[in-house]
Amino acid sequence: MIYKVSKRSQSNQVIRVAYLPSSKSISNRALIINALAGSNNVPENLSCCDDTDVTVAALRDMPY
């Protein structure tokens, strides 16, 4: 899977990640970058651990 993250301005900066390993730290970073980019797509192959579950819940329940 390829993730595209770009600013909400006229900048064309893009971050591309081909495959995410199932790592707790990478999963949490991907979730936060995804949320900051305003994406509705959930990253795949997230680590199955309490820390990732807490991050998902925090981002889901965040007031916008």
C-alpha positions in Angstrom: 0.0 0.0 0.0 1.2 3.5 -0.7 0.3 6.4 1.6 0.3 9.9 0.3 0.5 12.7 2.9 0.6 16.3 1.8 0.0 19.7 3.4 -3.3 21.5 3.0 -1.5 24.3 1.2 0.0 24.6 -2.3 3.0 22.6 -1.2 3.5 19.4 -3.2 5.5 17.5 -0.5 4.5 13.9 -0.4 5.6 11.0 1.8 5.3 7.5 0.2 5.6 4.3 2.2 5.3 1.1 0.2 4.8 -1.4 3.1 4.6 -0.8 6.8 6.0 -3.5 9.0 3.8 -4.4 11.9 5.7 -2.4 14.5 4.2 -0.6 17.4 6.2 2.6 16.9 5.7 2.7 13.1 2.0 2.0 13.5 1.5 4.9 16.0 3.5 7.3 13.8 1.5 6.3 10.7 -1.8 6.8 12.6 -0.7 10.3 13.8 0.6 11.4 10.4 -2.6 10.1 8.8 -4.7 12.1 11.3 -2.6 15.3 10.8 -3.0 15.0 7.0 -6.8 14.8 7.5 -7.1 11.5 5.8 -10.1 9.2 6.2 -8.1 6.1 5.2 -6.9 3.9 8.0 -3.4 2.5 7.6 -3.2 -1.2 7.1 -1.0 -3.8 8.9 -1.1 -2.0 12.2 0.6 -3.6 15.2 -1.8 -5.5 17.4 -1.0 -4.1 20.8 -2.5 -2.0 23.6 -0.5 1.1 22.6 -1.8 1.1 19.1 -5.4 0.5 20.3 -5.1 3.5 22.6 -3.8 5.7 19.8 -6.6 4.6 17.5 -9.2 5.3 20.2 -7.6 8.7 21.1 -7.6 9.8 17.4 -11.2 8.5 16.9 -12.6 10.3 19.9 -10.7 13.5 19.4 -12.9 16.6 19.1 -12.5 18.3 15.7 
